[in-house]
Amino acid sequence: MHKFGKVVLSRKGFDSSAGGGYSPFDPQTGSYIVLPIPVGKKEQDICNPLKYKDIKLKGDYLHSYKATDLKSLMEEMGEEATIKTKGGKEKSEYAHFDPWLSRCPWLAEGSNHHIGAFGQVGIPQAQLHNQGVGEGSLFLFFSRFKPIKPIGQNRENRIVPSIGSKHLNEGLYFIYGWLKVKEVIREHVDECLWSQHPHNTKEYFDYYANRENAKSENGKNTIYIADKLMFNDGSNFPGCGYFRELNKDLCLSASDPAQAQVPGNWKPSRWSLPGFFKEKCLSVLKNKGQICHGSWLVPTNWQWQEAVFDFGESEKFYPWFRSLLKQVVSDL
């Protein structure tokens, strides 16, 4: 039986707080782009800054848009004018491009990264540390996505057909990528494969080491580096990656009509997870929601970054996760 240290559902990408909007996806094809959150003025001085206009896109990746970089994409989407840092006090032209999950399907080659790396700091990192997240753990990254154009009578929703156009246009939460941790970095490293990661500067490590609220080692700047995945039958999968396209299997928002309406009105923040997730939750979502038709209906409508689960040698989680990974095998 395969075993991970801990499993983490991690929110990364544009949202109503950090960015002021949501990432785009095409409900007909499942193609999507994760918009990285903006960088605040203080962070620009200590991280590896990267402008949205310098992050280049593959040509015609989302067919409704002609943008060649993230800045022009957000201008077409109408998001660029409202880009705001967390708290809504600043606008920024710089992106906090994190996580890296190896080759990104929507980026031009010159903007791609070929390893996996993810950084965390402060209270969220202290929580991860205190819950035992480290080498051998697995991150599942999610974000909220809205249709590239409002869905009306002339556009078919092939991804989650049970969700009507009114609800679909509010946006849905999807898992879009994963990273299994091989190594945990807690100090600056020169001339490494992750040299340009936004968290990998001496100034970034020093700042979070000396902040008044960094009361212990646990909340200091930390970078998680990806490993390879291997299952007991000898099959190999990459230790990090992006799913090729969004689909119902990756959808966190309750999409089954019988579940979505129990109880109350539909909301994108009401999730439906496999029922075995509920009893293994260690944080944030613990003791919330209810089991309905074999699934865990759980509210998630507040600001949080990570939910940690301890599946141990569960006989249920690994077949579920493996079934998701099989969707990307043809790309290996």
N, C-alpha and C positions, 0 to 999 in steps of 0.2 A: 504494500500500500504506500503510495506517495504521500509525503508530508511536507507542508510548508511551516515556517515559524509562525507567522500571523498573516492574515489576509486583511487588506485595508481598502475600503472604498474611499477614494480621494477625489474631491472636487477641484478641477483645474480647468481654467478657461474663462472667457467673458461671462459675467453675470450681472444682475441688476446693481450690485454694489461695486464690483471691480470691473469697470468697463462701461456699464450703463446699458448693456443690451445682451444679445445672445448670439452664439455662433450659427452659421448658416448650414442647411442641408437640403438636398433635393429629395422630396418624398416619392418621386417616381423611380429614382435610381439608387438612392441611399448614399450617394456621394456627399461628402461633408468637408468642412474646414474648421479646425479649432482655432479660434482667435485668442492669442495670448493676452493676458491682462496688461494694462499700462503700468509704467514705472513712475513713481513719484520723484520729485526733485531731489530729495535727500538720497534716495537709492541710486539716482543717476551718478552721483559722485563716488559711490563705493562698489558698484557692480560692473559687470561687462555690459555696457549699454548697446542696444541694437534698435535702430529706427524701424518703424513699421514699413516705411518705403523701401528699405533695404532687404526686406524679406520677400524674395521673388517667388511667384507662383508659376506652375505649369500653365501653358496657354490653354484657354477654354476648358479648364478643369470643371468648373460649374457653368453649364452651358448658358445660363441666363446672364452671366457677367463676362465682361471683356477685360477685367482688371489683370495687371501683370505683377502686382505686389499687394501686400496687405493694406497699405494706406489707400490705394485706389479702390481696392475691393470695398473697404468700409465706406468710402465716399459714395460708391454706387449703391450700397445698402442703406445709406442714410445714417450710419452709425458714427462716422468719423467726427461729425460736429458735436456728438455727445460723449465722446471718449472721456472717461473720468477715472481718476485713481480711487482707491478704496476710501469711502467716506464722501466722495463727490466734491472735494474741495479743489482739485487741480485737474487740468487737462494735460495730456502728455503725447508727444510724438514717439516716445520710446516704448518698446515692448519688453516685458519680462517673459522671455521665451523658455518656458519650463512646464512640463518635463520634456526631455529629449527621449524619444522612443525609437531610436534608430531611423532608418530611411522613412521619410514622411511622404505619403502618396501625392499630396497636392503641391509640394514645393519643387521649384526648379533645382537642379542638381547643386548649383553653387550655394544654395541656402540650406542644404540638407545636413544632417548630422548622422553619423554611421555607428554611434554607440548609444547606450541607454544611460541616462543620468537624470536624477530628480533631486531638488534641494528643498529643505524645510528649515524653519527657524522659529524661535520664540515659543510661545505657549503651545501652538500645534505640535512643534517638534518635541517639547517636553512631554506632551501627552503620548506621542508615539513611543518615546523612550520608556516611559513609565508602564506602558502596556506591552512591552517586550518586542517592539518592532525593530528588526535589525537584519543581520545576515540570514538568508533563507526565507525572508518574508516576501509576500506578494502584494503589489499595489495594483488595483484595478481603477483606472482613471475614468471619471465621468464628467459630463457637462450638460448644459441645457442648450438645445438646438431649435431654431425656428426655420420654417420653410423659406427657401430663397425668394419666393414671391408668395403673396397671399393665395391660399388654395381656394378656388371657387369651383363652379360646376364643370369647368372645362379642364381641370387638372386632376389627375387620378392619384390617390394616395395608395401606393403599392406596398409601403413599408409596414404600416400598422393600419390596415384598412378598416378595423373596427373603430378607429378614432375619427369622428366627424370633422369637417373642415373648421368649424368654429373652435373646437378644442385644439385641433392641430396647430392652428395659427397662434395659439398661446405659447407653443413650444413644448417639447418633450425632453425628458432626461434620458440619455443613452450612455452606456459604457463605450468608450472609444479606443482604449488601449490598456496595456499591462506592462509591468516591470517586476521581474523577480530579482531580489537583492543578492548580489555576490559580495559586495564590499561596502563598508560604511566609512566615509571620509569626514574627518572632523578638524582638518587643518588644511591650509592652502598647499596645493601641489603645483610646481612649475613643470612646463613642458610635458603635459599629459594629454591623453585623448579628449579630456573634458576641459582643456585649458580655457575655452571661451564660454563655458557655462556661466550664466549670470551670477551664480553663488561662489564661483571659484576665483576670488580675488583676496589678497591679504587684507585689504580694507574691509571687505564684507565680513570675513572671519573675525577681525579685530572689533568691528562695530558691535556685532552680536555677542561677543565675549565680554564686552565692557558695559553693555546696557544695564541700567539700574534694575530692570525687571528680569534680567538673566541671573536669577538667584542661585542657579546650580549649573553644572555641566550639561544638564539634560536639554536646556533650551537653546544651546549654542548652534551656530550655523552647521548644518549637516548635509552631505551629499550622498545619495544612494546610487551605487553603480550596478548596472545590470549583469546578471549571470545568464547561463544557458538553462533551459528546462529539459528535463528528461523524465520519462515515465518508465514504470517497471518492465514494460514490454520492449524497452530499448528504443522507442521512438523519441525523436528529438524535435523540439520546437524552439524558436528563438526566445531568449530571456526577456525580450521587450519587443513592443511593436504596436502598430495601429491596425485596427480591424479595417479591412478593405472598404467596407461600406456599412452603414447603419442598417439594422433590421430589427424585427420584432424580438428576436432572442436577446438582443442587446438593450432593449427598451426597459428602463426602470419605471417609468410612469405606467400606472395600471392601464392596460389596454383591453383586457377582456371585459366585455360589457357587464357580465354578472358580477365581476369584482370591482370594476371602476365605480359603480353606483352604490356600493355597500361600505359604510353608510354615507348618506349625504350626496352632495353634488361632486362632479368630477373636478379634480385639480391636477395639474402636472406634477405637483409635489406629493401627491399620494402615490406611493410606489407599490409595486407588486414584485416581491422577491420570492424565490423558492422557500417553502416553509421551513426548511432546515436551517436557514439563516438566523431565524429568530432566537433560538435557544443558545446559539453560539456567539451572540453579540456581547462585546465587553464594554462598549461606550456609546455615548450620544443617542443611539436609537434603542438602547437596551430597555426592555420592559414596555416598549411602545407598540401600538398597533394590535392587530389580531390575525389569527389564522382564518382564512376564508377560501373554501374550495381548494385546499391544499397549498395555498400561497400565503405569504405574509404581507398583508396590507398594512403599510406603515406610513404615518405622516412625516414629512421632512421639511416642513415649511418654516424654517428659521435658518439663521446664518451658522453654518458649521463647515469644517473642511474635511475631516476624516472620521470614518467609523471603522473600528477595529473588531475583527472576528477571530476566534480561536477554534478552528475546525479539527485540530489534532490529526488523527488518522481517520477522519470521517470517510465513510463509504459513499457519501452522497455528493460532497462538494467537488471532488476531483473529476468524476465523470461529467458533471455539469460544466466545469471549467474547460476540460478537454474538448467537449463538444463545441465550445466557442472557438477554441484555437484551430479546430479542423477547418474552420471557414477561411483561414489564411494559409493553409498548408501549400496550396498551389503556387503561392508567391515565394516559397523558400528556394 
